[in-house]
Amino acid sequence: MNYELENVNSELENYVLSHIDPEGDYLYRLWRATNVHLLRGRMASGHLQGRLLKMLVRMIRPKNILEVGTFSGYSAICMAEGLEEGGMVYTYEINDEQEDFTRPWIENSPVADKIRFIIGDAIKEAPKLGIEFDMAFIDGDKRTYIESYEMALSVLRPGGFILADNTLWDGHVLEVPKSSDRQTAGIENFNDFVMNDSRVEKVLLPLRDGLTLIRKNP
């Protein structure tokens, strides 16, 4: 039964991907390189989520986007594709060992002029920019998701949006995390925190590994 269900899910996924906009050659090559050269390559957003991020940017029409967690740059490029002229993605990656892989992919992309790639801790450094953001995408260290969320909320305009990735965490949110599993605990604590936060509206989508859409109340 599980095997059959996996086949059905795979067929549905292929159907979905064949009925949305293609990711394009550059993003496809980035996705391939991410999975070949980096550990945990599936952390990159990928085709479906990438097209959703671009569409959400088109809908929200932000001028400034903050991203916490660049990884290989896939999501930053997708969001930049949706920006209007003058828009900018400020993306922070705390792992400086990631720079040698990611920076060339961002700087050689067709939307390089719309992305500012910064090595550093977004929680500490992003507020120093003095920018009011219209949208934020949180996809960094799961252990500090609440801290990233509070920081993003503090620099977000009223009515702005926060997207938080991996909020279903491969279904582990249904389990009691082991005392050593701070990643799962971080996601579960974040989900409970946002659910009870009256400062925002929120909806958790069962897309890929879970994507929570959050709107800051005016």
N, C-alpha and C positions, 0 to 999 in steps of 0.2 A: 504493500500500500504506500509506504513512504517513497519507494522508487517511482511508482506511478505518479505520485503527487509532485515529486521533483521534476519529472518529465513535463507534466502539465504546466508547472510554474515556469519552466524553461521555455516552453512553447509560447506561453502568454507573454513572457518577457521579450522574446524575439518578435512577436506580433506587435507589441507596443513600440519597440525600437524601429520597426519597419514602417510605422505610421506616424512618426514625428520627424521634425527637421533633422537632417544628418548633422553629426558633430563637426564635420569638416576634416580635411586631411591633416592639418597641423595639430588639432586636438587629438585625433586618432593616433598620430605618431607620438605625441606626448604621453597619452595613456599607455601605449605599448612600452615606451622607454621607462615610464614609472614602474611598471610591473616587472620589467626585466632587471632594472638597476637598483631599485629601492626595496628595502624590507617593507612589508605590509602595504604593497602597492594598491590594494583595494581601498585604501583610505582616500584615494583620489575620488572626486565626485563622479566621474564617468558620464556617459552619453546622456542618459535620461535626466539625472539630476542637473547636469550641466545645462541642458536645454531649458529646464525649469528655472534655474537661477537667472538665465538670460531673460526669460519671459517675465519673471517677477520684477526684474530691473526695468524692463520696458513698461510694466504696469505702474510701478511705484514712481518711476522717473526721478531717481535720486541724483543729486549733484555730487555728493561725497558718500562713499561707502567705506566702512571699516571692516577689515577681515582679520580675525584672530586665528592664526594657524594657516600658513601658506602651503605647506607641504611641497608638492611638485609644481604648483602654480596653476593647475587645471581650473579650479573654481574661480580664481582671480581673473583668468582670461575670459571665462564664460560670462562673468558679471560685467567685465569691461566691454564685451561685445554688445551688451544691451544699453550701455551708457550713451547719452546724447553728447554733443560737442561740449567741451568744457568740464565734463564729469571726470572723477578720479576715484580709483580704488586704492586705498592705503592698506597694504597687507603686511602683517607682522608674522615673522617666524622666529621662535625663540631658540631653535636648534641651529647654531651657526654651521654645523657640519652639512646642513642642507643647502647652503648657499651655492656651492660649486655646481650642483646639479640644476637648481631651480632658476638662478639668475639668468643664465643664457637662454633658457626656454621662455622666460618672460620678456627679456630684452629683444629677442628675435621674433616675437609674436607680432601679428598685424596690429595689435592694440597696445603695444608697448608704451605709447605716449599717454595712455590712460591708467597706467599702473605704477604706483610707487612701492617698491619692494624694500622692506626694512627688516633687518636682523635685530631682534630685541624683544623684550617682554612687553607685549601690548598693554597689559594691566597697568604697568608703571609708565610706559612711554607715550601711549596714544593720547592721554589727556593733555600732555605737554604741547601737542600740535596746536591747541587752541581752536580746533575746528568743530563746528556743529554738524554732526552727521545725520543723514536722512535714512540710512540703512546700515545694518551691521550683520555680518555672518560669523557666527562663533563655531569654530571647528578645530580648536586647539586641545590642550591638555584637559582631559575629562575630570581630573582631580581638582581643577580650579575653575570649573564651569560657572559656579555661582559668582566667583570673583570677577570672571570675564564678563558675565551678564551685568553685574552691578556697574562695572566700569563703562560698558557699552551704553547702558541706560543713562548714565550721567552725562555722556557726550552726545546723546541722541536728541533730536528735536522732538517736541510734542507732536504726536501723530506719526512719528517715524517707526520703522520696523526692524526687528531683530529676528534673524533666522538662526536656529540652533540645530546643528547636525548631530547624527548618531544618538538620538534620544530614545531609541528602542534597544540599542546596544546588543544586536543579535539575539534579542529576546531575553537577555540576562536580567532585564528590569523586573521580570517575574520571579526571580530567584532571590533568596537571601544571600547577599554577597559574603564571601569569606573575609575574615578580618584583614587579610593581606591584599585583598582585591580593592584597591582604592579607586580604580577607574570605574568599576561598576557602581560602587558606593557614590562616587561623584555624580554620575548620571542620575541615579535614583534620587539623590538629595536635590539635584538641580530640578528635576521634573516636579518633585513635591513642592519645592520653593516657588517655582513659577505658577503652579496650579493655585497656590494660595496668595499670590501677589495681586492685590487690588489695583496696582498702578498700571496694569496692562490687560489687554485682551489676548487670548491665546488659543491655538488649535494645534494638536499634534497629529501629523499626517503619517500613516504607515507606509511611507515611500522609502524604498531601499532599506536603510538602517534607522529610519525614523527622522523626521524633520519637523521641528516645532516652529510655527509662525507666531510671532509676538508683535503686538502693536502697542506702543506707548500711548497711554491716554493723554489727550490734550490737557 
